């Protein structure tokens, strides 16, 4: 059973737990500021299984992060425990050439308030790295601004596309349908992203965390800090400094995990 107080303590949240839009926004923000997006277990050859209990133990008790299946899988469990209506959605991430990746490439969440209509729902996602900080209203063609960025949801056929304005152009982040999914549906792609040389998760170690004033990232042996849109990069000397920065900046001690 999910230990809700422990999870809320992990993300440093002490506000209202009423299943409201205000709570959803606050918990979404708190999660992104406390739990990093990271793929470190892949490079340690530690298997990641599509199992809710494992996700929760890793995030709450090991004080780790994870990638989309883990982060949004655990966050869905928390929201459900608080009384929200949560649907797991399969998303296809946009490739650099504009085409869509495979089904189940990404896990995101459709969240409704108790007894709310389909129109009163939200796109929640604490597992897409550098993206929106608060959930987006699940409303087509509505431009929504956050942290100096603009987002919108567009529909083509039966698919809904998340787009972000970049360099004066709307660029697709990912596309999804509202078909309900089970966590087990993502198992094959979760395995693919851990093992395939075609997956970007196997090519590079990443650990990144949003902050109120920007973001901090460890990308292989590079430390990247962004504050008020000012980006600074620092090359690390090697594995020892990398592990020291991982512990100091993200609170992660891989030796104890």
Number of C-alpha atoms within 10 A of each C-alpha: 7 15 11 15 10 12 20 18 11 18 20 14 17 12 10 12 17 13 18 16 17 12 16 24 16 19 24 21 21 22 23 26 18 20 24 28 25 24 22 20 17 20 16 10 10 10 13 20 17 20 15 21 14 14 24 24 15 18 21 22 13 14 19 24 26 23 26 22 27 27 28 24 25 25 26 25 19 20 20 14 16 16 15 22 18 22 19 20 22 26 26 20 24 20 12 8 6 12 12 17 15 13 16 21 21 24 28 25 24 22 27 24 19 11 9 12 9 13 11 14 20 22 20 24 24 32 26 19 19 14 17 23 23 21 23 24 20 21 17 14 12 14 15 15 14 13 13 6 12 16 23 22 21 16 14 8 6 9 13 18 23 24 21 23 15 12 7 7 9 14 17 23 19 24 24 21 15 15 9 12 15 13 16 12 14 20 16 13 18 23 15 15 19 21 16 13 11 10 13 11 20 17 14 14 18 20 22 24 23 24 17 12 11 16 18 21 22 24 16 16 18 16 19 16 19 16 13 10 11 8 12 11 12 11 14 15 10 11 11 10 13 19 16 14 17 18 13 11 14 21 15 20 16 14 6 6 11
